Amino acid sequence: MKTNIRKSTKKHAKKTGYRTRQKSRGGRKVNRRQRARHGSF
């Protein structure tokens, strides 16, 4: 049986993705700032 080890890039994406940011007050602030700058993303 092969044990799946998550790649560092996936790990980073999981920690810094949109959904993760939505979960905290500060992250929502970041998302709002990005939306204001670039439109919806």
C-alpha positions as CSV (number, residue, x, y, z in Angstrom):
1,M,0.0,0.0,0.0
2,K,1.3,3.4,-1.0
3,T,1.2,6.1,1.7
4,N,0.3,9.4,0.2
5,I,2.5,12.3,1.3
6,R,1.2,15.7,0.4
7,K,3.5,17.8,-1.7
8,S,4.8,21.0,-0.3
9,T,3.1,23.0,-3.1
10,K,-0.3,21.4,-2.3
11,K,0.3,22.0,1.4
12,H,1.1,25.6,0.8
13,A,-2.0,26.0,-1.4
14,K,-4.2,24.4,1.3
15,K,-2.9,26.9,3.9
16,T,-3.1,30.0,1.7
17,G,-6.1,29.3,-0.5
18,Y,-9.2,31.4,-0.8
19,R,-11.4,29.2,1.4
20,T,-8.8,29.1,4.2
21,R,-8.6,32.9,4.1
22,Q,-12.4,33.2,4.3
23,K,-12.3,31.3,7.6
24,S,-10.7,34.1,9.6
25,R,-11.4,37.8,10.1
26,G,-8.0,38.9,8.7
27,G,-8.3,36.6,5.7
28,R,-11.7,38.0,4.8
29,K,-10.1,41.4,4.9
30,V,-7.4,40.2,2.5
31,N,-10.0,38.7,0.1
32,R,-12.0,41.9,0.2
33,R,-8.9,44.0,-0.6
34,Q,-8.1,41.7,-3.5
35,R,-11.6,41.8,-4.9
36,A,-11.5,45.6,-4.8
37,R,-8.3,45.7,-6.7
38,H,-8.9,43.1,-9.3
39,G,-12.6,42.7,-9.5
40,S,-13.9,39.2,-8.6
41,F,-11.2,36.5,-8.7
